[in-house]
Amino acid sequence: MNLSKYFFDKFFAYSILLFPLFLFLGPLIAELFLLLIIIYSFFLNSYKKQIAVDKKYIILFGLFYLSTLSSTLINYYNFDYSKSGIFFIRIVLFSSAISIILRSIHLKTRKILILYNIFFSIIIIDALIQYYFGKNLLNYEMIKGRVSSFLKEELILGSFLFKTIPIFLVYIVLNDQLREKKKFFFYLILLSFISLVIFISGERTSFFLLLLFYFILFLLLNNLRKFIFYLCLMFLFLIIVVTFIFKSNYTNSSSRMFIKTYNQILVFSDKEIKDDKKIIKKVNFFSPDHQSHYELSLKIIKDHLFIGTGVKGFRYLCRNKIYILDKKNDGCSTHPHNTFIQIFTSNGLIGFLLFLIAYLYIIYEIFNSRKKTDLSDKLFNLNVSKQIILVGLFVNFWPFAPSGNFFNNWLSIFYFYQIGLYLYLKNENKTKIS
C-alpha cells in the first residue's frame, strides 16, 4: 500500500468526521480544512463516478449557486458585499467532497466517538460552571446573562450544539452504541446534558427546534423511540432541577425561554376588560424586531421579485427611505432572520423555488426512507442514520422559526456538512442493496 496515500486518506477522513469541532474552534480553521477537503476529493480515483452518483444534488444546488451568483453580480454594490455570493460555490462543492472521500475510504467512526464524548463532557462541565458562578474555566464572564462557554462573546453555543446533535447521533447509531445497556444509559445521560446546555445558553430558537427534532424522531423512528422518550424525560428533569432547585444567581433561562417569548409574541392593549383581562392588540411573528424584518423584506421583495437583491442586498437597501417602516423599529438588520425569506430576498423567485424544491425533497426522502425497515442490521443502521440527518436538515430549515444568516460561512458550512453526510449515507445504502 502507498504509505503517503494511506496517510492522506486517513487524515482527510478524520478531518471530515471531526469537522464540527473545527467549526467550534473558529471559521478560519474550518475554512482551511474545507478548501483542503475539496481539493483532495478531486484527486481520488472515484471522483468522476461519485459526481455521477450525486447528479441530482449537483444539478439542483448548481442551479441554486447560479441564481446566487447572478443576483449578486446584477446587484453589485462592492466586493465586500458580493464576495460571499461569488465564492459560495465552495460550500456547494463541500458536500460532494465529503461524500466522495468517505465512500472512498470507508473509515470506522468508533474512535471518533471517544473524541466527541470527551469534547461534549468538557463543554457541559464548563457551561454549568459558567451558569452557576458567572465565569467559566478560563475566567470568561457570562455575556448579557447568556452562557457561551469557551466561545466568549459569541452567543452561539446553543446553536452549535443543536446542529451537532444529529451528526453525533448518526455516529452513535452507525456504531451500534444503543444496543448495549451501559452505552445506552451513557449516551442517554450525555445527550440529556448537551440538551440542558442548549437550554441554559438562552438560545430560544435552538431550544424549540431541538424539541421539534426530538418529537419528529420519536414519531418516525420506532427503534429509537424508547431512547428518545427517556432522553426527553431526563432532559425535562434537568430543566426542573436548574430552574427550581439549583437556581443560578446570574441568569434565568426559563424566564427568557418562555416568559420573554410570550411577551414578545403577544402585544396587549392598554385597555382592560372585566376580571383584569387584557385584549390582545397584535400577534408578532416571534418578536417586534423579527416582525419588522419580515415586513421590510416583503417590501424589498416586491421590487426585486425575480432576481433578488444579492446575498447582502437586504443590509444595503434596508436604510433606503423607500423601504424604511413607519415605526420606531425600522426593521433594518444584516439579514431578514428567516431562511426562506432571506433566500427569496437575496436570490429572488427563481432561487427561492429551487430551495423550496430541495426542502420538499427532504420531506419526501424522510417518508421514503421510513418504509425501508425489513433490512439487515448494517443496512438498517445506515437507513436510520440517513433519516436522522434528514430530520436534522428538515428542522434546521424549518420555515416558521427565526434563523441566522444562511450565507454566513459558519452556518452554511454546517448545513452543507449535513447534506454531505446525507449523500454519503444514501450512496452507501444503494451500494449495499445492489
C-alpha positions as a Python dict, from the first residue, in 0.01 Angstrom:
ca = {
    (1, 'M'): (0, 0, 0),
    (2, 'N'): (120, 352, -82),
    (3, 'L'): (203, 498, 261),
    (4, 'S'): (153, 860, 155),
    (5, 'K'): (-192, 783, 12),
    (6, 'Y'): (-281, 585, 325),
    (7, 'F'): (-177, 880, 543),
    (8, 'F'): (-370, 1137, 339),
    (9, 'D'): (-678, 914, 323),
    (10, 'K'): (-683, 878, 700),
    (11, 'F'): (-604, 1244, 757),
    (12, 'F'): (-888, 1375, 542),
    (13, 'A'): (-1137, 1113, 660),
    (14, 'Y'): (-1070, 1204, 1023),
    (15, 'S'): (-1083, 1573, 929),
    (16, 'I'): (-1433, 1527, 788),
    (17, 'L'): (-1559, 1332, 1088),
    (18, 'L'): (-1417, 1590, 1329),
    (19, 'F'): (-1517, 1889, 1118),
    (20, 'P'): (-1794, 2015, 1352),
    (21, 'L'): (-1529, 2054, 1622),
    (22, 'F'): (-1323, 2270, 1383),
    (23, 'L'): (-1626, 2497, 1349),
    (24, 'F'): (-1623, 2537, 1726),
    (25, 'L'): (-1258, 2647, 1713),
    (26, 'G'): (-1336, 2922, 1466),
    (27, 'P'): (-1419, 2997, 1100),
    (28, 'L'): (-1054, 3031, 988),
    (29, 'I'): (-963, 2671, 1080),
    (30, 'A'): (-1289, 2539, 933),
    (31, 'E'): (-1235, 2733, 606),
    (32, 'L'): (-882, 2596, 571),
    (33, 'F'): (-994, 2234, 614),
    (34, 'L'): (-1295, 2290, 387),
    (35, 'L'): (-1072, 2400, 100),
    (36, 'L'): (-824, 2116, 160),
    (37, 'I'): (-1108, 1859, 164),
    (38, 'I'): (-1248, 1991, -165),
    (39, 'I'): (-905, 1989, -334),
    (40, 'Y'): (-821, 1638, -211),
    (41, 'S'): (-1154, 1495, -334),
    (42, 'F'): (-1052, 1588, -693),
    (43, 'F'): (-751, 1357, -675),
    (44, 'L'): (-941, 1045, -570),
    (45, 'N'): (-999, 774, -830),
    (46, 'S'): (-1373, 763, -761),
    (47, 'Y'): (-1420, 1136, -820),
    (48, 'K'): (-1595, 1116, -1161),
    (49, 'K'): (-1803, 816, -1056),
    (50, 'Q'): (-1920, 991, -739),
    (51, 'I'): (-2009, 1310, -922),
    (52, 'A'): (-2234, 1099, -1147),
    (53, 'V'): (-2396, 938, -840),
    (54, 'D'): (-2462, 1282, -686),
    (55, 'K'): (-2602, 1414, -1015),
    (56, 'K'): (-2936, 1534, -871),
    (57, 'Y'): (-2761, 1725, -596),
    (58, 'I'): (-2508, 1878, -839),
    (59, 'I'): (-2784, 1994, -1076),
    (60, 'L'): (-3014, 2138, -808),
    (61, 'F'): (-2755, 2317, -599),
    (62, 'G'): (-2553, 2408, -909),
    (63, 'L'): (-2858, 2597, -1032),
    (64, 'F'): (-2906, 2745, -686),
    (65, 'Y'): (-2547, 2871, -692),
    (66, 'L'): (-2603, 3023, -1038),
    (67, 'S'): (-2907, 3208, -902),
    (68, 'T'): (-2692, 3329, -610),
    (69, 'L'): (-2411, 3438, -841),
    (70, 'S'): (-2635, 3612, -1094),
    (71, 'S'): (-2831, 3804, -827),
    (72, 'T'): (-2503, 3905, -662),
    (73, 'L'): (-2342, 4029, -986),
    (74, 'I'): (-2652, 4204, -1118),
    (75, 'N'): (-2689, 4384, -784),
    (76, 'Y'): (-2316, 4451, -741),
    (77, 'Y'): (-2262, 4701, -457),
    (78, 'N'): (-1896, 4643, -376),
    (79, 'F'): (-1664, 4344, -347),
    (80, 'D'): (-1706, 4313, 30),
    (81, 'Y'): (-2084, 4279, -15),
    (82, 'S'): (-2050, 4041, -310),
    (83, 'K'): (-1767, 3802, -220),
    (84, 'S'): (-1981, 3563, -9),
    (85, 'G'): (-2215, 3516, -307),
    (86, 'I'): (-1936, 3477, -564),
    (87, 'F'): (-1742, 3220, -359),
    (88, 'F'): (-2048, 3031, -236),
    (89, 'I'): (-1960, 2759, -487),
    (90, 'R'): (-1705, 2621, -239),
    (91, 'I'): (-1985, 2546, 11),
    (92, 'V'): (-2182, 2357, -255),
    (93, 'L'): (-1874, 2154, -357),
    (94, 'F'): (-1801, 2075, 8),
    (95, 'S'): (-2099, 1839, 32),
    (96, 'S'): (-1990, 1634, -266),
    (97, 'A'): (-1631, 1627, -140),
    (98, 'I'): (-1746, 1477, 191),
    (99, 'S'): (-1942, 1205, 13),
    (100, 'I'): (-1653, 1127, -224),
    (101, 'I'): (-1385, 1097, 45),
    (102, 'L'): (-1593, 897, 296),
    (103, 'R'): (-1704, 649, 30),
    (104, 'S'): (-1351, 604, -97),
    (105, 'I'): (-1203, 533, 244),
    (106, 'H'): (-1475, 354, 448),
    (107, 'L'): (-1333, 470, 778),
    (108, 'K'): (-1486, 341, 1102),
    (109, 'T'): (-1611, 608, 1341),
    (110, 'R'): (-1575, 430, 1679),
    (111, 'K'): (-1256, 619, 1772),
    (112, 'I'): (-1417, 945, 1666),
    (113, 'L'): (-1697, 888, 1915),
    (114, 'I'): (-1447, 887, 2203),
    (115, 'L'): (-1320, 1230, 2098),
    (116, 'Y'): (-1676, 1362, 2071),
    (117, 'N'): (-1757, 1221, 2416),
    (118, 'I'): (-1457, 1399, 2568),
    (119, 'F'): (-1536, 1723, 2385),
    (120, 'F'): (-1901, 1731, 2492),
    (121, 'S'): (-1812, 1641, 2851),
    (122, 'I'): (-1574, 1938, 2872),
    (123, 'I'): (-1834, 2173, 2722),
    (124, 'I'): (-2102, 2053, 2966),
    (125, 'I'): (-1878, 2099, 3271),
    (126, 'D'): (-1757, 2439, 3153),
    (127, 'A'): (-2107, 2565, 3066),
    (128, 'L'): (-2250, 2457, 3403),
    (129, 'I'): (-1962, 2628, 3587),
    (130, 'Q'): (-2031, 2950, 3394),
    (131, 'Y'): (-2404, 2916, 3460),
    (132, 'Y'): (-2363, 2887, 3838),
    (133, 'F'): (-2053, 3100, 3901),
    (134, 'G'): (-2079, 3363, 3625),
    (135, 'K'): (-1736, 3265, 3484),
    (136, 'N'): (-1610, 2955, 3307),
    (137, 'L'): (-1288, 2757, 3348),
    (138, 'L'): (-1092, 3018, 3151),
    (139, 'N'): (-1247, 3303, 3351),
    (140, 'Y'): (-1472, 3414, 3061),
    (141, 'E'): (-1768, 3602, 3205),
    (142, 'M'): (-2129, 3545, 3106),
    (143, 'I'): (-2245, 3794, 2840),
    (144, 'K'): (-2590, 3954, 2886),
    (145, 'G'): (-2694, 3670, 3114),
    (146, 'R'): (-2615, 3415, 2840),
    (147, 'V'): (-2395, 3107, 2876),
    (148, 'S'): (-2135, 3095, 2597),
    (149, 'S'): (-1860, 2874, 2750),
    (150, 'F'): (-1534, 2894, 2550),
    (151, 'L'): (-1699, 3099, 2273),
    (152, 'K'): (-1675, 3415, 2488),
    (153, 'E'): (-1882, 3699, 2334),
    (154, 'E'): (-2017, 3482, 2051),
    (155, 'L'): (-2360, 3374, 2177),
    (156, 'I'): (-2391, 3068, 1953),
    (157, 'L'): (-2323, 2782, 2196),
    (158, 'G'): (-2683, 2655, 2179),
    (159, 'S'): (-2689, 2678, 1800),
    (160, 'F'): (-2361, 2488, 1770),
    (161, 'L'): (-2475, 2206, 2000),
    (162, 'F'): (-2817, 2181, 1836),
    (163, 'K'): (-2663, 2148, 1489),
    (164, 'T'): (-2409, 1893, 1612),
    (165, 'I'): (-2659, 1662, 1787),
    (166, 'P'): (-2792, 1499, 1462),
    (167, 'I'): (-2432, 1435, 1347),
    (168, 'F'): (-2339, 1290, 1686),
    (169, 'L'): (-2649, 1068, 1684),
    (170, 'V'): (-2554, 934, 1341),
    (171, 'Y'): (-2212, 826, 1469),
    (172, 'I'): (-2377, 664, 1772),
    (173, 'V'): (-2621, 467, 1556),
    (174, 'L'): (-2363, 365, 1294),
    (175, 'N'): (-2154, 210, 1571),
    (176, 'D'): (-2448, 28, 1732),
    (177, 'Q'): (-2389, 202, 2064),
    (178, 'L'): (-2751, 192, 2181),
    (179, 'R'): (-2782, -187, 2179),
    (180, 'E'): (-2564, -230, 2487),
    (181, 'K'): (-2727, -134, 2817),
    (182, 'K'): (-2429, 55, 2962),
    (183, 'K'): (-2373, 257, 2646),
    (184, 'F'): (-2747, 319, 2614),
    (185, 'F'): (-2751, 490, 2955),
    (186, 'F'): (-2419, 667, 2896),
    (187, 'Y'): (-2544, 836, 2579),
    (188, 'L'): (-2882, 899, 2739),
    (189, 'I'): (-2712, 1099, 3015),
    (190, 'L'): (-2465, 1271, 2782),
    (191, 'L'): (-2729, 1386, 2531),
    (192, 'S'): (-2958, 1498, 2816),
    (193, 'F'): (-2684, 1725, 2950),
    (194, 'I'): (-2599, 1852, 2600),
    (195, 'S'): (-2967, 1942, 2563),
    (196, 'L'): (-2958, 2110, 2904),
    (197, 'V'): (-2665, 2328, 2794),
    (198, 'I'): (-2873, 2438, 2493),
    (199, 'F'): (-3146, 2538, 2739),
    (200, 'I'): (-2919, 2735, 2975),
    (201, 'S'): (-2746, 2903, 2679),
    (202, 'G'): (-3065, 3106, 2638),
    (203, 'E'): (-3090, 3046, 2262),
    (204, 'R'): (-3463, 3020, 2221),
    (205, 'T'): (-3472, 2914, 1856),
    (206, 'S'): (-3222, 2632, 1914),
    (207, 'F'): (-3415, 2513, 2219),
    (208, 'F'): (-3754, 2497, 2049),
    (209, 'L'): (-3609, 2344, 1731),
    (210, 'L'): (-3439, 2082, 1948),
    (211, 'L'): (-3777, 1987, 2093),
    (212, 'L'): (-3917, 1965, 1739),
    (213, 'F'): (-3623, 1746, 1634),
    (214, 'Y'): (-3679, 1502, 1922),
    (215, 'F'): (-4055, 1500, 1860),
    (216, 'I'): (-4018, 1409, 1491),
    (217, 'L'): (-3759, 1140, 1567),
    (218, 'F'): (-3995, 994, 1828),
    (219, 'L'): (-4277, 976, 1572),
    (220, 'L'): (-4073, 841, 1282),
    (221, 'L'): (-3811, 605, 1422),
    (222, 'N'): (-3959, 312, 1611),
    (223, 'N'): (-3622, 167, 1707),
    (224, 'L'): (-3514, 498, 1865),
    (225, 'R'): (-3847, 574, 2028),
    (226, 'K'): (-3753, 432, 2368),
    (227, 'F'): (-3421, 618, 2370),
    (228, 'I'): (-3582, 949, 2267),
    (229, 'F'): (-3860, 907, 2525),
    (230, 'Y'): (-3617, 855, 2815),
    (231, 'L'): (-3393, 1129, 2679),
    (232, 'C'): (-3678, 1382, 2685),
    (233, 'L'): (-3782, 1272, 3035),
    (234, 'M'): (-3429, 1319, 3168),
    (235, 'F'): (-3397, 1650, 2982),
    (236, 'L'): (-3721, 1772, 3143),
    (237, 'F'): (-3599, 1659, 3485),
    (238, 'L'): (-3272, 1852, 3440),
    (239, 'I'): (-3462, 2166, 3336),
    (240, 'I'): (-3674, 2143, 3651),
    (241, 'V'): (-3361, 2097, 3864),
    (242, 'V'): (-3178, 2403, 3725),
    (243, 'T'): (-3495, 2614, 3720),
    (244, 'F'): (-3649, 2544, 4060),
    (245, 'I'): (-3399, 2356, 4281),
    (246, 'F'): (-3043, 2463, 4193),
    (247, 'K'): (-3104, 2810, 4051),
    (248, 'S'): (-2837, 3033, 3904),
    (249, 'N'): (-2779, 3376, 4057),
    (250, 'Y'): (-2659, 3511, 3724),
    (251, 'T'): (-2934, 3424, 3479),
    (252, 'N'): (-3286, 3282, 3446),
    (253, 'S'): (-3308, 3067, 3134),
    (254, 'S'): (-3670, 2963, 3182),
    (255, 'S'): (-3779, 3326, 3204),
    (256, 'R'): (-3600, 3406, 2879),
    (257, 'M'): (-3730, 3093, 2706),
    (258, 'F'): (-4094, 3118, 2798),
    (259, 'I'): (-4195, 3448, 2959),
    (260, 'K'): (-3992, 3674, 2730),
    (261, 'T'): (-4105, 3480, 2422),
    (262, 'Y'): (-4471, 3507, 2530),
    (263, 'N'): (-4442, 3883, 2590),
    (264, 'Q'): (-4272, 3940, 2255),
    (265, 'I'): (-4523, 3741, 2051),
    (266, 'L'): (-4836, 3887, 2210),
    (267, 'V'): (-4889, 4264, 2229),
    (268, 'F'): (-5172, 4364, 2464),
    (269, 'S'): (-5388, 4674, 2453),
    (270, 'D'): (-5365, 4926, 2737),
    (271, 'K'): (-5739, 4887, 2788),
    (272, 'E'): (-5866, 4616, 3019),
    (273, 'I'): (-6192, 4427, 3020),
    (274, 'K'): (-6358, 4271, 3324),
    (275, 'D'): (-6162, 4049, 3562),
    (276, 'D'): (-5843, 4241, 3473),
    (277, 'K'): (-5814, 4054, 3145),
    (278, 'K'): (-5628, 4231, 2866),
    (279, 'I'): (-5718, 4247, 2500),
    (280, 'I'): (-5461, 4112, 2254),
    (281, 'K'): (-5378, 4404, 2027),
    (282, 'K'): (-5132, 4230, 1797),
    (283, 'V'): (-4957, 3897, 1744),
    (284, 'N'): (-4594, 3928, 1635),
    (285, 'F'): (-4401, 3671, 1439),
    (286, 'F'): (-4167, 3582, 1730),
    (287, 'S'): (-4087, 3940, 1835),
    (288, 'P'): (-4142, 4303, 1727),
    (289, 'D'): (-3790, 4305, 1576),
    (290, 'H'): (-3849, 3990, 1372),
    (291, 'Q'): (-4190, 4118, 1264),
    (292, 'S'): (-4025, 4435, 1133),
    (293, 'H'): (-3754, 4238, 950),
    (294, 'Y'): (-4018, 4033, 770),
    (295, 'E'): (-4237, 4332, 680),
    (296, 'L'): (-3936, 4517, 542),
    (297, 'S'): (-3828, 4207, 347),
    (298, 'L'): (-4166, 4185, 178),
    (299, 'K'): (-4138, 4548, 65),
    (300, 'I'): (-3793, 4480, -82),
    (301, 'I'): (-3908, 4154, -247),
    (302, 'K'): (-4182, 4338, -438),
    (303, 'D'): (-3917, 4549, -614),
    (304, 'H'): (-3673, 4259, -670),
    (305, 'L'): (-3912, 3972, -733),
    (306, 'F'): (-3731, 3756, -987),
    (307, 'I'): (-3359, 3827, -949),
    (308, 'G'): (-3341, 3928, -583),
    (309, 'T'): (-3106, 4175, -418),
    (310, 'G'): (-2787, 3969, -387),
    (311, 'V'): (-2663, 3796, -73),
    (312, 'K'): (-2609, 4120, 122),
    (313, 'G'): (-2866, 4331, -57),
    (314, 'F'): (-3100, 4342, 241),
    (315, 'R'): (-2849, 4520, 465),
    (316, 'Y'): (-2760, 4758, 180),
    (317, 'L'): (-3118, 4852, 88),
    (318, 'C'): (-3292, 4848, 425),
    (319, 'R'): (-3179, 5205, 507),
    (320, 'N'): (-3325, 5333, 183),
    (321, 'K'): (-3603, 5582, 253),
    (322, 'I'): (-3850, 5398, 30),
    (323, 'Y'): (-3823, 5085, 245),
    (324, 'I'): (-3796, 5226, 599),
    (325, 'L'): (-4101, 5129, 802),
    (326, 'D'): (-4310, 5398, 965),
    (327, 'K'): (-4213, 5281, 1313),
    (328, 'K'): (-3951, 5335, 1581),
    (329, 'N'): (-3813, 4995, 1482),
    (330, 'D'): (-3727, 5038, 1113),
    (331, 'G'): (-3665, 4664, 1057),
    (332, 'C'): (-3313, 4716, 924),
    (333, 'S'): (-3054, 4449, 1001),
    (334, 'T'): (-2778, 4244, 841),
    (335, 'H'): (-3029, 3985, 712),
    (336, 'P'): (-3405, 3906, 741),
    (337, 'H'): (-3360, 3642, 1019),
    (338, 'N'): (-3560, 3374, 839),
    (339, 'T'): (-3402, 3133, 591),
    (340, 'F'): (-3689, 3118, 340),
    (341, 'I'): (-3750, 3494, 346),
    (342, 'Q'): (-3377, 3564, 319),
    (343, 'I'): (-3337, 3341, 13),
    (344, 'F'): (-3643, 3498, -151),
    (345, 'T'): (-3499, 3843, -79),
    (346, 'S'): (-3144, 3767, -192),
    (347, 'N'): (-3199, 3517, -477),
    (348, 'G'): (-3543, 3616, -597),
    (349, 'L'): (-3827, 3387, -702),
    (350, 'I'): (-3605, 3152, -905),
    (351, 'G'): (-3361, 3084, -622),
    (352, 'F'): (-3647, 3056, -373),
    (353, 'L'): (-3823, 2791, -585),
    (354, 'L'): (-3501, 2590, -614),
    (355, 'F'): (-3455, 2599, -237),
    (356, 'L'): (-3821, 2506, -185),
    (357, 'I'): (-3778, 2205, -417),
    (358, 'A'): (-3478, 2095, -206),
    (359, 'Y'): (-3682, 2128, 114),
    (360, 'L'): (-3975, 1933, -30),
    (361, 'Y'): (-3728, 1666, -143),
    (362, 'I'): (-3603, 1636, 216),
    (363, 'I'): (-3962, 1575, 331),
    (364, 'Y'): (-4012, 1316, 56),
    (365, 'E'): (-3690, 1137, 149),
    (366, 'I'): (-3785, 1125, 518),
    (367, 'F'): (-4103, 932, 443),
    (368, 'N'): (-3944, 727, 165),
    (369, 'S'): (-3663, 613, 397),
    (370, 'R'): (-3912, 522, 670),
    (371, 'K'): (-4059, 246, 451),
    (372, 'K'): (-3730, 54, 446),
    (373, 'T'): (-3743, -132, 775),
    (374, 'D'): (-3706, -505, 693),
    (375, 'L'): (-3336, -483, 621),
    (376, 'S'): (-3014, -635, 758),
    (377, 'D'): (-2870, -479, 1075),
    (378, 'K'): (-2589, -296, 898),
    (379, 'L'): (-2812, -158, 627),
    (380, 'F'): (-3077, -78, 885),
    (381, 'N'): (-2829, 141, 1078),
    (382, 'L'): (-2738, 322, 756),
    (383, 'N'): (-3102, 387, 683),
    (384, 'V'): (-3177, 510, 1037),
    (385, 'S'): (-2871, 736, 1022),
    (386, 'K'): (-2991, 880, 694),
    (387, 'Q'): (-3330, 955, 849),
    (388, 'I'): (-3166, 1131, 1145),
    (389, 'I'): (-2968, 1359, 912),
    (390, 'L'): (-3278, 1427, 701),
    (391, 'V'): (-3482, 1521, 1009),
    (392, 'G'): (-3192, 1739, 1122),
    (393, 'L'): (-3195, 1923, 788),
    (394, 'F'): (-3574, 1949, 793),
    (395, 'V'): (-3569, 2112, 1138),
    (396, 'N'): (-3267, 2334, 1064),
    (397, 'F'): (-3450, 2481, 764),
    (398, 'W'): (-3787, 2491, 945),
    (399, 'P'): (-3961, 2787, 773),
    (400, 'F'): (-4159, 2907, 1078),
    (401, 'A'): (-3867, 2999, 1301),
    (402, 'P'): (-3608, 3276, 1320),
    (403, 'S'): (-3270, 3185, 1178),
    (404, 'G'): (-2917, 3310, 1135),
    (405, 'N'): (-2771, 3434, 810),
    (406, 'F'): (-2792, 3148, 557),
    (407, 'F'): (-2489, 3281, 367),
    (408, 'N'): (-2281, 3320, 681),
    (409, 'N'): (-1979, 3090, 642),
    (410, 'W'): (-2026, 2923, 980),
    (411, 'L'): (-2393, 2841, 925),
    (412, 'S'): (-2378, 2745, 558),
    (413, 'I'): (-2082, 2513, 621),
    (414, 'F'): (-2281, 2342, 898),
    (415, 'Y'): (-2583, 2297, 669),
    (416, 'F'): (-2386, 2159, 376),
    (417, 'Y'): (-2179, 1936, 601),
    (418, 'Q'): (-2501, 1757, 695),
    (419, 'I'): (-2600, 1741, 328),
    (420, 'G'): (-2263, 1579, 256),
    (421, 'L'): (-2327, 1315, 524),
    (422, 'Y'): (-2670, 1251, 374),
    (423, 'L'): (-2518, 1199, 26),
    (424, 'Y'): (-2266, 954, 172),
    (425, 'L'): (-2529, 757, 366),
    (426, 'K'): (-2766, 749, 69),
    (427, 'N'): (-2497, 622, -166),
    (428, 'E'): (-2381, 361, 86),
    (429, 'N'): (-2739, 242, 119),
    (430, 'K'): (-2767, 195, -257),
    (431, 'T'): (-2434, 12, -273),
    (432, 'K'): (-2533, -238, 0),
    (433, 'I'): (-2865, -308, -170),
    (434, 'S'): (-2709, -363, -511),
}
